């Protein structure tokens, strides 16, 4: 794999991680519980004097697909700067006209369709910003996208142990998106400095392998730590494992602490044994 292919692979994987992270975020916190969309619904209701968003389709898949389309279109339009500026101006004017038409109840204009598209665009906004940031190396877009992925699905509802795997999948894809999107910016600059040499390709491949392996091991250890809570509950007396204290967040935190203490002891014993064999040799 040459340097250009490796850099393109980083962008492709970052795009997939971006879409996956937003999808898992809404899987963990449904859009109906999102404080961001509840605030948006209140604002639109105060403007139109009626409930608008609740009557529209809140499909996450449609939002992701529209965000992918808008982001990709933005990347291609950026190739020609003049066309890009005309497109942005036309889109802005169209949005203003639709808004005015809806306020004036101008029935000849199909603003219900545009309202639906706006909702899907709003859902997929982190994706469209992120794709622009990934493929055009715009760090500000990457930061805005990462911020919205965290903030937009945020709700007041808590999560249970049953959701540990979607949460881990979100963390894995989200961290992969952050590292690969910003990593592409850094390593693209390094490639130009190192003149796309074979040494740079080695450095880049080492970064990719280390990143994926580190994140995968972290997710596996975290999964084992949470499963250890149930395993420990089967070993302890019934009265203790079914107590209120053990089944609260503090009991789970204590189980995780015990797991990593055992992990540290095993790792220390293994390291000492390995070092002892090295000294004997």
Order of alpha helices (4+ residues) and beta strands (2+ residues): alpha-alpha-alpha-alpha-alpha-alpha-alpha-alpha-alpha-alpha-alpha
